[in-house]
Every structure is written in structure tokens, then in C-alpha cells.
Amino acid sequence: MKRKIVFSLVFILTITFIGAASTNILSLNINQEETIWRFSYTDKAGSYMDQYAHKFKNKIEAETKGKVKVELYPASILGTGEDMIEQAQNNVVHFNLVSDKNIASYIPESQIFQLEYLFPDDINKLTDLINSEKFSNLIEESFIEKNIFPLGYFASGWELISANDYINHPDKLKNYNLRVAPNKFNIRNYEEYGANVTAIDSVEAYSGLYFGVFNGQVANLSTIKEMGFYNTQEYLIETKSNPDINILITNPTFYNSLTDDLKDILNNVILEMKDFSKKLQQKHYDDNLRNIKHAKENIKILSLTKEERQLFKRDAQKIWSYYEEIPGDNASELLNYLININ
């Protein structure tokens, strides 16, 4: 235990030293010999985040002709999602790919992604929307105020329901024992449907599903696969109620310290990654579904019809107005913008 504590302290001090030196390291001109950009993310090798990070690395190194090297730190090597956000704030790590769930406690406006049936259920429309100039302008200010600069938003999937019953109507959730993630909008959403909600982290949910404490649960497909929730359930219902968003963040000081050439390269790579992310999301989603079907051949995988989605949306809209209670100058305007184009 002592060795582990000492190692952690040394590691933190090393990273802190890197951060203190980052102004000099990061502002190198592209014509100088070499500079290093560090890229951190929570997910393991082979995941959506990992494949995105490798594509980013390859593109940056190719476009800079090797003058910029991108070092990847997967699987929370540099800390949790929350740690990574603080590393971005303190200019310790140059790029962090974090989920909207991780960043919600730092940027309350980012809870907009947790409102059900507010966003398109089509990956192309969704990606275009969350990377549009209007959306970016409305939400970016809240990031900048916390010393974080968002470079892009990428959907890695949607929330689904795994259950012992086919939940294709809000009424079927009345008095239904359901596990959800512990955030206020998830809780409010499913309480509005009439469910008996238990809010716990996904790592704690399996035993409750296995022993029948819960009849079902809500999570993205990657979590359902990784945690093995499908083993305890009869149905996997593709509600696509709200998107699972990853946000590529950096530090404003770092970004502003880049030369114009490097900024142009970085911005163009981020723009190119948008199309890559859409294809990657679909492949990742399809692979997860295929693996689940292979592991449990008798599981029933069903999608809500357009009419069924509208029934859920009717009830979900009652929760949307709570978002306006969030501190922030643009919360109400952001919500109204999304409602008007919905």
C-alpha cells in the first residue's frame, strides 16, 4: 500500500511538472524539431474512444509531417474522467476525451444531453446538430468560464433499456422496478413515466438484476455489453432516448498558444473526424449488438417505432423545463433552440 501511495504521489508530481512547463512545450512552432501532445481518455483498447484517439493521432502526425507526436493514455492511466477534466482546466494534459456524464458536474449546461427524446435518433443528424455553429456558440461559453475549451462533440451511441418485458409504451413502466444512473434528469425522466426508480452506478447494478430486485435498467449499449446486463434480461429495447456523447476538450491557454498553422491543422482534423466518428459509432454499435446476440442467442432485440417514440416523448417533454433551472446565461436559449428544431 505504501509503495502504491508513493508511486501515485511521484506520478502526480511528474504530471504537475509537465503542466507547469506546458506553455513552453505546447507553443512550439511547427517548423521546430518536435513537440508532443498528450491525449487521455477513460476507455480501454478497442473501444470507441480508443479508435477515435488513434485516428486523431495518425492524422495530426501526418498533417504535421511528424513535427507533432501524439502520445495516447487510454484506460484512465492518468486518472478518472473527473481527473481528466481538472487536468484540462490546469493545462496538464493537452487533449482529453470525456463523456457528457463526467463533465456534467463541472459544466451544468452539458446536462442537456440527458434530456430524453430531445435529440435526433439519426447519427448523421445528431452529429451535424451538436457540431453546428449555433449549438457550439450556445454551449461553448459555459465551458470557457470553467477554463475548458470544447473542440468537438461526438456521439458514441444512445441510451437503451434492457428488461424482462417489452417496454414499448410509457404505461408499461408504471410501478416497474428500474435501475438508472445516479443523475437527477435520469431519475426525473423515469419517475415521470411512473417507474419505481433506483439510482445506482452501473458497477453495482448486475446483482440487483440477477436477483430480480430490478426488472430492468437503462444504459448505453457499451455498458450493457461490458457489464453483462443482457445475461439477466429477456429484452433489449432500442429506445434511443438520449445520446451518449463524448467531448474532446483542451485548455484555452494551450489552444490560444498554438501557431496559426497548428490551429488550422488541428481544426481541420477535428472537422474531418466528424465523418469518421459517425462511421465509427455505427460500426461500434453494430459490433456490440452482434456480440450480445452471439453470447445470448435468445435475447429479443427490438426498436421503438416512430409512433411509440412519440408516446415516450410526450411524457419526457414534461421534464425538459427543469433544465431551465440550471445556472447559466444560455441554458434557456439552448433548450428553446433544440425544442424548436426537434
Secondary structure, 3 states (H helix, E strand, C coil): CHHHHHHHHHHHHHHHHHHHHHHHHHCCCCCCCCEEEEEEECCCCCCHHHHHHHHHHHHHHHHCCCCEEEEEECCCCCCCHHHHHHHHHCCCCCEEEEEHHHHCCCCHHHHHHHCCCCCCCCHHHHHHHHCCHHHHHHHHHHHHCCCCEEEEEEEEEEEEEEECCCCCCHHHHCCCEEEECCCHHHHHHHHHCCCEEEECCHHHHHHHHHCCCCCEEEEEHHHHHHCCHHHHCCEEEECCCCEEEEEEEECHHHHHHCCHHHHHHHHHHHHHHHHHHHHHHHHHHHHHHHHHHHHCCCCEEEECCHHHHHHHHHHHHHHHHHHHHCCCCCHHHHHHHHHHHC
